[in-house]
Amino acid sequence: MKNITALLLIPLLFLACKNEPKTDAESLNTLSPKYETYNYTGFTKEEIYGFHKHIHEGGRWTTYGDLERYFYLNFSEVQNHSRILRSDTPKILEETPRDDVKNFMLPADLKKGGGLSLNDYVQQVEVNGLIIIHKGNIVFEGYPRMFPTDLHVNFLITQVFVSTSVAILEDRGLIDTSKPIDDYFEALKGSGWEGVPVIDILAMSSGIERAPLENYEKSFDPIEDLATANSDTPSGTEYQFSNADTMLLTLLVEKISGLMFKDFVEQEIWNRIGAAYSALLGNNTNGTSLSYLAGMSTTLRDLARFGLAFTPSGRKSDNPLISDAHLTKIRDVNENLKVTSRSLGEDIYKSYQWGAVYEDGDFYKGAHGGQGLYISPSKDLVIAFFGTSNMDRERNQLDVISRQLSKSGLFDIE
């Protein structure tokens, strides 16, 4: 009987030891998180049922406000998707919060929230989450309308995962972006794509006429659908946003690599950046990856880990994901594609699917509803954010604020 009692006591002692208060040296995991949560509590049962009732009755997710935010954060419930598995060795991001960043005062001329501190802006305006990484460390992170572990749809930010995939194959000598796309797809000869260099497609200056996306999603042979496209203007002469350009680049990655796009991203990007969570990638009904539209769904930190790969802190290895050649090519812009940003009053360029490449070498990609990824290699700076437009279709201006933060002097490297 004594032996049995002793055996019963062992698990109790083990549990007691596990639950002992940690010593100072072990207390890291017991500290409060360093990011701002703003007491976010998630969706109520009624809100969840309300969203699914809305969809069941034929409603669209593009309703703005909280119904739309529910879709952003629960993409998998209504969208066909595949999974991109997380890394076995997640990259640790050190947290070193800075009050000067948190309290950065925003200019008064913003459409909404002008004159607020950055922290107050994030809480009061249409922001779901914001993270700022400087020299590899998190200096600000806040989640007013999502949980840190939520997967949030990226939409068109996914297009720079496509261009990065092309660049990886380009670095290996498997794609020559100066060659016309019909060198890689025989079926495109005689179409509007014939003679269009890959580099112009990367810059969304293919010259292909704007057409409903459904024109290229009809069959189970998307190249056959894309071959129906007509040319509108000579390629490389003007920027014209087109999902079809990204769709074609995705198919190019799959053809040259021999992998589905999701598998290529998992092996060549997601694993190498040390993603802590698996991502989702939307699928079309014909099986193609929706990299050109709904795109990937990721945590905010993992999106920032991807951005970090473009900075000195993320490029310290002998074989960095983002090569010197790729960074140079992003900045080697086509002068024909220069436009003046109305919100910034600055000249910007389009290159490698990035929506804005600035004169100083910073670059940015934004997406529907207020998502964005801003990178400044010279300042070793990454700013990533998610948002949702409100019922008045107003979205955050973190694209403008990111540029202002980059130029503020807060992140200048001595």
N, C-alpha and C positions, 0 to 999 in steps of 0.2 A: 504493500500500500504506500509506503514511504517513497518507493521508486516512482510509482505512478504520479504521486503528488509533485515530486521533483520535475518530472517530465512536463507536467501541466504548467509548472511555474516558468519554465524556460521561455515559451513564447511571450508570456506576460512580461518577463524581464526584458526581452528583446524589444517589445513594443514600448516599454517604459523608456528604454535607452534611446529609441528612435525619436520619441517625443520630448526628450529633455531639451530645455532651452539651450540654444547654441551659444558657444563662447563668442567673444568679440571677433576672434580670428575666423569664425565660421558663420558670421551673421549676415553675409552678403545677400543670401537668398531670403532673409526675413525682412529686409528693408522694403519700404514702399517703392513702387515703380517710380522711375524718374521722369516718365512721360506724363503729360497732362491728360486726365480722363474726363474732366468736367462732369463727373457723375452720370455718364451715359448709361442707360439701363436697357437699351434694345427695344424691340417691337413688342407690343402687347398681343395677346391671343386674338383680340378683336381685329387688330391691324393686319395680322397674318391671314386670318380668315377673309378679311375684306379684300386683300390683294388677290387671293386665289379665286374668290367669287368674281372679281373684276375680270380676270383672265378667262375664267370659265365661260363668262357671258360674252366673250369675244372682244374684250377691251385690250388695248395695246399697253405695253409697259411704258411707252413714251407719254406719260401723263403729267410729268413734272412733280415736284414735291416728294412727300414721303412714300407714296406708292411707287414712284420711280426709284427712289433710294432703296426700297425693299428689293427690287429687281437687281440693282447694282450689287447688293450684298448677299443675294440668294440666287445668283445666276443659274446654278445647277438645277433649280426646281422647275424651270420653264424652258431651258435651252439644251438641246442636244450637245454633248461635250465629251471630250477625252481628257485624260489626266496626264500631267507632266510631273513625274515623281521628284520629290525633294532630294537634295544632296545627302549622302551618308555622313558628310562632315560639314555641317552648317558653319558658315563664317560668323564668328563672334563679333558683334558690334559694340564697342565700348561706349558707355554713356557718360558724357561730360557736359551737362546742361550749362548754358551761358545766359545769365540774366540780361546781358546787353543785347542778345538776339531776341529773347522773350519780350523784352520791353522796347524793341525797335519801333519808333514812331512812324506811322505810315503817313504819306502826304495827304493833304486835305482834299485834293482834287479827284479822289477815287469816286466812282459812281455810288458806292455804298461803303460805309465804314472808314471814310477818310478821317485822319487824325487820331485813330485808335492805335493802341500798341498792337504788335503782331499777335500777342496772346489773346487780347480782347477781340481782335478781328476774327481769329479762328473760331472763337466761341460764338460770336454774334452773327457772322455772315455764313453763306452757304458752303461750308467746308466740312467734309467728313473726316479727313485726317491730313496731317502735315508732318513731314520729317525733313530735317536739315542735317546734313553730314558734312563736317569740315575736317580735312586732314585725317579722314578715316574714322572720326568719332562723332557720335550723335550729339549735337549741341542744342537741338530743340526737337520735340516730338509731342504731338497732341492729337487726341481722338475725341472730338466733341460729338460725333454722330456715327460712330462705328466702334467695334472692339478691335484692339491691336491684332488679334488673330483672325479677324474676318478676311475672307477672300473677296476682293472688290474688283468689279469689271474694269479693265484698262481701256477698252474700246481701241481707238486708233493709235494709242501708244504702242500697241502690239506691232504696228508697222515698222518700228525701228528694231524690233527683234528679227523681222524679216530681212531688213537691210544688213543687220549685223551678221545674219546667217550667210547672206551673199558675200559679205566681206571676208568671212572665215574661209569660204571656198575660194575666194579670189586670192587670199594670202597663200593658199596651197597650190596656186597655179591651175585650178580646175575651172575657173570662170574668168573670162577676159571681158571686162565691162565695156571695152571699146568696140567689141564686136556687136553686130546687129542680133537682135533676139531670134530672128528666123534662122540663124546659124545653129541655134540650139533646138528649135522646134520647126521641123520641115513643114508642118501643117500651116504655119503662119505665113509662108511665102504666098504672095498674091493678095494678102490681106493688108489692112491699114498698118499692121505692125512691121511689114517688110522694110528692112533697111534701118529700123529704129535701134540705135545703140542701147545696150543695157544701162549705161550710165545715165541716159536721158530718162529711162523708166524709173531709175532710182531717185531722180530729182522730180518726178511727177511732171515731166515735160515731154511725154511720149507723143503728143499731138493727136491722140486718139479722141474722137468726138465723144462728148458726154452722152451717155445712154443709160437707160434704167439698168440697174445691177442685175435684175432678173434675166436680162438678155444673155448673161454669161453664166447663169446658174441653172439652165434648163435641163441639161442632159447629164449623163455620167461620164462624159468626155469634155471636161471644161476647156481644153485647148481647142476643141472643135467649136465650142461656143464663142470663145475669144477670137477665133479666126473670122467671125462675122463682122468684127469691128472695122470701121472706116476711119481714115485719117482726116483730121479737121484742119490742122496746121502743121508746118514742118516741125519735126521734133527738135527739142533743145532751144526753141525760140521764145517760149513763154510757159509760165507755170499754170497748170490747170489740174486741180485736185481730181483724182480718179482712183476709186477703189480697185478698178480693173488693173491698174498698174501694179498694185501690191499683190493682187490675186495671181498675176502672171509671174511675179518674182517668187512667190511661194512655190508655185509649180516648178520653177527653175531650180530652186533649192532641192526639191524632192527628186527631180530628174537627175541632177548631178550627184547628189549624195546617195541616192538609192534608198532613202529613208522617208517615211512620212514626216511632215513638218514637225509634229509634236515630238517625235522621237529624236529628230535632229536637235531641236531646242533642248530637250532633256539631256542629251549626251554632251552637246557642245557648248551650251550656255548655262542652263539651270544648275547642272551639277558643278560646273566650274566656278560659278559665282558663290557657291556655298549656300544655295537657297534653303531656308529652314523649313519651308512648307511646300507641299505639292501645289501645283497650279492647275487651273482648268483652261481648256481651249475649246471654244465653240466649234461645232461641226455643222456644215450645211446638210440638207437632206440627201444630197448626192455624194456625201462622204468627204467633201473637200473641207479643209481647215478654214474657219472664218477669221483668219489672221488679218483680213483686210476690212473687217467690219466690227462685230462684237468682240472679237479678239480674245485675249487671255484674261483670267481672273486670278489675282494674286494678293498676298498681303502687301501692305505699304512698305514694310521693311525689305521684303524681297525685291520689290520694284527698285528700291533705293540701292540694294546690293548690286543689281544690274547696272544702275547708273554709276556706282562706285568703280566698276570695271573700266570706265573711261578716264579715271583720275589717277594722278601719281600714286595715291595710297592704295589703289586697287590694281596697279600695274607693276608691282615690285618684283614679280617672279621673272624667271628667265624666259618663260613662254607665256606672256600675258594674253588674256582673251582678246583684248583690243590692242592691235599692233600699232606701231608708229605709223606704218603705211596707211592704216585705216583712219587714224586721226587726221593725218595729212589730207587724205582724200575727202573727208567730210568738209574740211576748210577750203579745199580747192574748188571753189564755187564757180558756177556758170554765171557770168555777169549779166546775161540776158534775163536771169531769173530774179534780179534784184527788185524788191518792192519796198515801199516805205510803210512801216507799221503805224496805223492810225492811233493806236493806244500808247505807243512809245515815242513816236516821232523819229524813229531810227530806221536806217536801212537794214533789211534782213534778206537772207538768201535761202533757197531751198536746196537741200543736198542729202543724198542717202536717206530719203524719207523723213528727215528732220524738218519740222515745220518752220524753224527759224534758226539760221546760222548768223551770228552777229559779227561785226567787223573785228571785235577783239578775240574771236575764236570760241566764245561761249555758244552753246546750242540748246534747243528746246523743242519738245514735242508736246502738243496739247491734244485734248480729246473732248468729246461731247459731255456736257454737264459740269465741266470744271475739273477734269483730270489733267495732270501735267507732270513732266519730268524735265528739269532744268539742270544742265551740267556746265561747270566752268573748270576745265582742266587746269588752266593757269592759276586758279585760286584753290584747287583741290576741293571743290565744292559740289555737292549734290543736293538738290531740292526736289522732293517728290510729294505729290498731293492728290487727294481725291475730293470730289464735291458732287453736289446734285443741284441743278437749277430749281428755283422755287416755283410756286404756282404762277408767278408773273413772268416766268422764264428768265429771271435774273440769276446769273451765276457769279461765283467768286472771281476776283481779279488776281489770283495768285500768280498768273503768268506775268502780269505787270510787276507785282510785288517781288517776285523772284529776281527779275532783272534789277530792280532797285536795290535789293539786298546784295546782289553780286557787286554792284557799283558803289555800295555804301562805305567801303573801307573796312567793314567789320571782318572781312575774310581775306584781306590782303596778306600775302605771305612775305615775311621779311627776308 
